[in-house]
Amino acid sequence: MSNEKGFTLVELLVAVVILAVGILALVGSTASVTKMIGSGKHTTKASLVAERRLEALRHEALGSTPLCSTLAGGSATGAGYSEVWTVSGAGASRTLTARVIYQDQPGIDTLALTTMIRCS
């Protein structure tokens, strides 16, 4: 028997196979992560569109006399997003809902934000 130190060919082959499996797993998950990042980008933009709409409605409500008298539902389209907003309630408060419809992977998605404002 030889007293030499080092790796045998079998040990090297096992190590290479384990490394290859790990690298393939990372490559496979990269596509999934890329899709998730793209989806998050679209969702973030849609939430900004909805937030801007609610802020515009809030500004309109507080700028009217009497308060909330000019609020009404509506819709708009632009920059790859479609918006639909509704105003409900009466008396001292209104419920505002902004829905944004946008293209996402693999299809169309909808994001909705709701808030209440005081009208007194």
Residue frames relative to the residue before (quaternion, step in Angstrom):
aa qw qx qy qz dx dy dz
M 1.0000 0.0000 0.0000 0.0000 0.00 0.00 0.00
S 0.3765 -0.7257 0.5323 0.2195 3.44 -1.03 0.79
N 0.3656 -0.7382 0.5360 0.1845 3.54 -1.12 0.68
E 0.3554 0.7569 -0.4842 0.2576 3.62 1.18 0.43
K 0.3071 -0.7426 0.5703 0.1704 3.53 -1.13 0.77
G 0.4479 0.6634 -0.5166 0.3039 3.56 -1.13 0.67
F 0.6028 -0.5550 0.4367 0.3714 3.52 -1.36 -0.15
T 0.3937 -0.6804 0.5569 0.2683 3.53 -1.15 0.61
L 0.6714 -0.4971 0.3623 0.4134 3.56 -1.24 0.31
V 0.6310 0.5308 -0.3302 0.4593 3.61 1.01 -0.75
E 0.6512 0.5094 -0.3168 0.4649 3.59 0.92 -0.82
L 0.6501 0.5074 -0.3145 0.4701 3.57 0.98 -0.79
L 0.6518 0.5100 -0.3163 0.4636 3.59 0.96 -0.83
V 0.6374 0.5136 -0.3252 0.4734 3.61 0.96 -0.79
A 0.6573 0.5104 -0.3086 0.4606 3.58 0.93 -0.87
V 0.6525 0.5052 -0.3103 0.4720 3.60 0.96 -0.82
V 0.6473 0.5095 -0.3215 0.4669 3.61 0.95 -0.81
I 0.6525 0.5013 -0.3178 0.4711 3.61 0.91 -0.84
L 0.6501 0.5090 -0.3085 0.4724 3.59 0.96 -0.85
A 0.6563 0.5134 -0.3115 0.4568 3.60 0.94 -0.86
V 0.6394 0.5119 -0.3267 0.4715 3.61 0.97 -0.80
G 0.6526 0.5146 -0.3111 0.4610 3.59 0.95 -0.81
I 0.6662 0.4918 -0.3026 0.4720 3.58 0.93 -0.85
L 0.6438 0.5140 -0.3242 0.4650 3.61 0.97 -0.77
A 0.6303 0.5238 -0.3334 0.4660 3.59 1.02 -0.72
L 0.6551 0.5061 -0.3089 0.4683 3.59 0.98 -0.79
V 0.6484 0.5081 -0.3147 0.4716 3.57 0.96 -0.85
G 0.6571 0.5199 -0.3066 0.4516 3.59 0.97 -0.82
S 0.6975 0.4577 -0.2798 0.4751 3.57 0.97 -0.75
T 0.5323 0.6367 -0.4079 0.3805 3.60 1.17 -0.39
A 0.6429 0.5168 -0.3237 0.4634 3.60 0.95 -0.80
S 0.6513 0.5114 -0.3101 0.4670 3.57 0.97 -0.83
V 0.6574 0.5038 -0.3073 0.4686 3.59 0.93 -0.86
T 0.6323 0.5324 -0.3297 0.4562 3.59 0.99 -0.80
K 0.6410 0.5099 -0.3176 0.4777 3.61 0.99 -0.80
M 0.6632 0.5093 -0.3078 0.4540 3.58 0.93 -0.88
I 0.6358 0.5184 -0.3308 0.4664 3.59 1.01 -0.75
G 0.6536 0.5070 -0.3100 0.4687 3.59 0.96 -0.84
S 0.6499 0.5099 -0.3084 0.4718 3.56 0.98 -0.83
G 0.6512 0.5138 -0.3101 0.4644 3.57 0.98 -0.81
K 0.6112 0.5511 -0.3397 0.4554 3.57 1.09 -0.72
H 0.6796 0.4798 -0.2893 0.4736 3.59 0.91 -0.92
T 0.6514 0.5155 -0.3149 0.4591 3.59 0.96 -0.82
T 0.6402 0.5205 -0.3225 0.4639 3.58 0.99 -0.79
K 0.6603 0.4950 -0.3101 0.4721 3.59 0.91 -0.86
A 0.6479 0.5164 -0.3188 0.4603 3.59 0.98 -0.82
S 0.6600 0.4951 -0.3189 0.4665 3.60 0.96 -0.78
L 0.6211 0.5255 -0.3426 0.4697 3.60 1.09 -0.62
V 0.6286 0.5245 -0.3297 0.4702 3.59 1.03 -0.79
A 0.6750 0.4863 -0.2906 0.4727 3.60 0.91 -0.92
E 0.6468 0.5178 -0.3208 0.4590 3.58 0.96 -0.83
R 0.6459 0.5113 -0.3243 0.4649 3.60 0.95 -0.81
R 0.6458 0.5188 -0.3261 0.4554 3.58 0.98 -0.81
L 0.6624 0.4938 -0.3114 0.4694 3.60 0.92 -0.85
E 0.6421 0.5099 -0.3269 0.4699 3.59 1.01 -0.73
A 0.6382 0.5133 -0.3272 0.4713 3.61 1.01 -0.77
L 0.6556 0.4986 -0.3103 0.4747 3.60 0.98 -0.80
R 0.6306 0.5231 -0.3263 0.4713 3.58 1.02 -0.80
H 0.6528 0.5088 -0.3069 0.4699 3.59 0.94 -0.88
E 0.6463 0.5152 -0.3079 0.4712 3.58 1.00 -0.86
A 0.6588 0.5205 -0.3115 0.4450 3.60 0.93 -0.88
L 0.7263 0.4318 -0.2482 0.4737 3.56 0.89 -0.92
G 0.6679 0.4958 -0.3048 0.4639 3.61 1.22 -0.29
S 0.6259 0.5421 -0.3446 0.4423 3.59 1.21 -0.11
T 0.2000 -0.7540 0.6115 0.1325 3.54 -1.27 0.49
P 0.4652 -0.3126 -0.7896 0.2498 1.61 -1.14 2.21
L 0.7063 -0.4769 0.3215 0.4127 3.52 -1.29 0.44
C 0.8474 0.1775 -0.1706 0.4705 3.57 -1.11 0.83
S 0.4440 0.7327 -0.4425 0.2651 3.62 1.20 0.06
T 0.7322 0.4217 -0.2483 0.4737 3.62 1.10 -0.51
L 0.4550 0.7054 -0.4474 0.3086 3.60 1.24 0.00
A 0.1332 0.7656 -0.6205 0.1059 3.55 -1.01 0.89
G 0.5517 -0.5994 0.4644 0.3474 3.54 -1.22 0.46
G 0.0614 0.8086 -0.5836 0.0427 3.53 -1.25 0.22
S 0.2536 -0.7455 0.5875 0.1866 3.52 -1.31 -0.25
A 0.0270 -0.7734 0.6334 0.0048 3.53 -1.29 0.45
T 0.1411 -0.7692 0.6173 0.0860 3.53 -1.25 0.51
G 0.3300 0.7394 -0.5492 0.2070 3.53 -1.04 0.79
A 0.8620 0.1416 -0.1085 0.4745 3.54 -1.27 0.60
G 0.7312 -0.4504 0.2490 0.4477 3.60 0.95 0.82
Y 0.6900 0.4143 -0.2663 0.5304 3.58 1.30 0.12
S 0.1744 -0.7443 0.6334 0.1200 3.55 -1.13 0.71
E 0.1647 -0.7958 0.5790 0.0650 3.55 -0.90 0.96
V 0.0012 -0.7399 0.6725 0.0185 3.52 -1.22 0.65
W 0.0022 0.8072 -0.5901 0.0133 3.58 -0.75 0.98
T 0.1644 -0.7798 0.6011 0.0594 3.51 -1.15 0.77
V 0.1801 -0.7403 0.6394 0.1035 3.51 -1.26 0.61
S 0.0549 0.8010 -0.5930 0.0607 3.57 -0.73 1.02
G 0.6245 0.5316 -0.4147 0.3942 3.52 -1.27 0.41
A 0.1207 -0.7632 0.6307 0.0719 3.51 -1.34 0.25
G 0.6922 0.4751 -0.3357 0.4271 3.53 -1.25 0.17
A 0.8571 -0.1924 0.1457 0.4552 3.54 -0.98 -0.91
S 0.8062 0.1747 -0.1068 0.5551 3.62 1.17 -0.20
R 0.1821 -0.7476 0.6271 0.1211 3.52 -1.33 0.41
T 0.2797 -0.7193 0.6079 0.1868 3.54 -1.21 0.61
L 0.1393 -0.7904 0.5954 0.0369 3.53 -0.75 1.15
T 0.0266 -0.7853 0.6185 -0.0038 3.59 -0.90 0.93
A 0.0889 -0.7738 0.6267 0.0254 3.55 -0.88 1.03
R 0.0845 -0.7787 0.6212 0.0232 3.57 -0.79 1.09
V 0.1070 -0.7785 0.6171 0.0407 3.53 -0.94 0.93
I 0.1660 -0.7719 0.6106 0.0614 3.55 -0.80 1.09
Y 0.0788 0.8160 -0.5612 0.1143 3.56 -0.71 1.07
Q 0.5328 -0.6171 0.4855 0.3156 3.53 -1.29 0.49
D 0.0620 0.7774 -0.6209 0.0798 3.55 -0.82 1.04
Q 0.5619 -0.5817 0.4541 0.3738 3.56 -1.24 0.23
P 0.6229 -0.2471 -0.7393 0.0659 1.77 -1.49 1.94
G 0.8028 0.2330 -0.1237 0.5347 3.63 1.15 -0.03
I 0.7373 -0.3666 0.3144 0.4725 3.53 -1.15 -0.73
D 0.0948 -0.7909 0.6040 0.0256 3.56 -1.02 0.86
T 0.2352 -0.7626 0.5883 0.1304 3.57 -1.24 0.43
L 0.1059 -0.7613 0.6378 0.0490 3.53 -1.06 0.86
A 0.0656 -0.8057 0.5884 0.0174 3.59 -0.89 0.88
L 0.0717 -0.7584 0.6469 0.0352 3.54 -1.08 0.88
T 0.0943 -0.7920 0.6030 0.0171 3.56 -1.01 0.88
T 0.0478 0.7777 -0.6256 0.0386 3.53 -1.11 0.77
M 0.2985 -0.7203 0.5918 0.2046 3.53 -1.30 0.33
I 0.1032 -0.7748 0.6198 0.0700 3.54 -1.12 0.72
R 0.4280 -0.6760 0.5379 0.2655 3.52 -1.20 0.59
C 0.1971 -0.7972 0.5655 0.0756 3.53 -0.97 0.88
S 0.6600 0.4736 -0.3285 0.4820 3.59 1.08 0.51
